Amino acid sequence: MKEKKYDCLMLENQLCFPLYAASREIIKRYRPFLDELELTYTQYIAMMVFWQEKSINVKELGKKLFLDSGTLTPVLKHLESKHYITRTRSSEDERVLIAAITPEGEALKEKAASIPGKMACCMKLSADEAAELYKLLYKLLG
């Protein structure tokens, strides 16, 4: 007879596991599309913020992406080396680092515009299911 006490430790009883596995699978499906842009998934989501915001305090960017500075700094260095963004100190407070999109980074937006539609075709969710999942995931993050 199985002990009920340890049922909570069974993999199939964990909410975190299907979230983790689904996240890995989705990012894997992005890879061929992002390889064409020579971006990693993390670089891609950072660029999404730049396409929207144009310029942002690096600390705020980290909050938006749920990334710490140890993860974000190499991403920004790589994007800067590709001339997609610049990083400069704020003129009001030199402790504040501001990252801004360049014309080259803005041009990349055109190439990336088809990716969400391509990814939607890879998902086995209806539009309503995707909207509900989106809502629930952000509820978890909140």
C-alpha positions in Angstrom: 0.0 0.0 0.0 1.3 3.4 -1.0 1.8 6.0 1.7 -0.4 9.1 1.3 2.0 11.1 3.3 4.4 11.2 0.3 1.9 11.8 -2.5 2.8 15.5 -2.4 6.3 14.5 -3.6 5.1 12.7 -6.7 6.1 14.4 -9.9 2.6 14.2 -11.4 1.2 16.0 -8.4 3.4 19.1 -8.9 2.1 22.2 -10.5 5.6 23.5 -11.0 6.7 20.6 -13.2 4.3 21.0 -16.1 5.0 24.8 -16.0 8.7 24.1 -16.2 8.4 21.5 -18.9 5.9 23.6 -20.9 8.2 26.6 -20.7 11.2 24.6 -21.9 9.1 23.1 -24.8 7.9 26.5 -25.9 11.3 28.1 -25.8 12.6 25.1 -27.9 9.9 25.8 -30.5 11.1 29.5 -30.7 14.6 28.4 -31.4 14.4 28.0 -35.2 12.7 31.3 -35.6 15.1 33.1 -33.3 18.2 31.4 -34.9 17.3 33.3 -38.1 17.6 36.5 -36.1 20.7 35.2 -34.2 18.9 35.9 -30.9 18.4 33.7 -27.8 15.0 33.7 -26.2 16.1 36.0 -23.4 17.6 38.4 -26.0 14.3 38.3 -27.9 12.1 39.1 -24.9 14.5 42.0 -24.0 14.2 43.3 -27.6 10.4 43.1 -27.3 10.6 45.6 -24.4 12.9 47.8 -26.4 10.6 47.8 -29.4 7.8 49.0 -27.1 9.7 51.3 -24.7 12.6 52.5 -26.9 14.6 53.5 -23.8 14.4 52.0 -20.3 16.2 52.0 -17.0 18.1 48.7 -16.8 16.7 48.0 -13.3 13.1 48.4 -14.6 13.9 46.2 -17.6 15.0 43.5 -15.2 11.7 43.8 -13.3 9.7 43.6 -16.5 11.5 40.4 -17.6 11.8 38.9 -14.1 15.6 38.7 -14.5 18.3 39.6 -12.0 21.3 41.8 -13.1 23.6 38.7 -13.3 21.4 37.3 -16.0 20.5 40.6 -17.7 23.9 42.1 -18.0 25.4 39.5 -20.4 22.1 39.7 -22.5 22.5 43.5 -22.8 26.2 43.3 -23.5 25.4 40.9 -26.4 22.7 43.1 -27.8 25.0 46.1 -27.5 27.8 44.2 -29.4 25.3 43.6 -32.2 24.5 47.3 -32.2 20.8 46.7 -31.3 21.0 48.8 -28.1 23.2 51.3 -26.4 23.8 51.6 -22.6 24.6 54.9 -21.0 24.6 56.4 -17.6 21.7 58.7 -16.7 22.7 62.4 -16.7 20.6 62.9 -13.6 22.0 60.0 -11.6 25.1 58.2 -12.9 24.2 55.2 -10.8 21.3 54.6 -13.2 22.0 52.7 -16.4 19.7 53.5 -19.3 19.5 51.1 -22.3 18.0 52.3 -25.6 17.2 50.8 -28.9 19.3 51.8 -32.0 18.1 52.0 -35.6 19.6 48.6 -36.2 17.6 47.2 -33.3 14.5 48.9 -34.5 15.0 47.4 -38.0 15.1 43.9 -36.4 11.5 44.4 -35.4 10.4 43.9 -39.0 12.1 40.5 -39.1 10.6 39.5 -35.8 7.1 40.5 -36.5 6.1 37.1 -38.0 7.3 35.1 -35.0 4.2 35.4 -32.7 2.0 34.1 -35.6 4.4 31.2 -36.3 4.4 30.3 -32.6 0.6 30.5 -32.4 0.5 27.8 -35.1 2.7 25.5 -32.9 0.4 25.7 -29.9 -2.4 23.2 -29.3 -4.6 25.8 -27.6 -7.6 27.7 -28.8 -7.5 31.5 -28.6 -9.8 31.3 -25.5 -7.6 28.7 -23.8 -4.5 30.7 -24.6 -6.1 33.9 -23.1 -7.2 31.9 -20.0 -3.7 30.5 -19.6 -2.1 33.9 -20.0 -4.4 35.3 -17.3 -3.7 32.5 -14.9 0.1 32.6 -15.4 0.1 36.4 -14.7 -2.0 35.7 -11.6 0.7 33.3 -10.4 3.4 35.9 -11.2 1.5 38.6 -9.3 
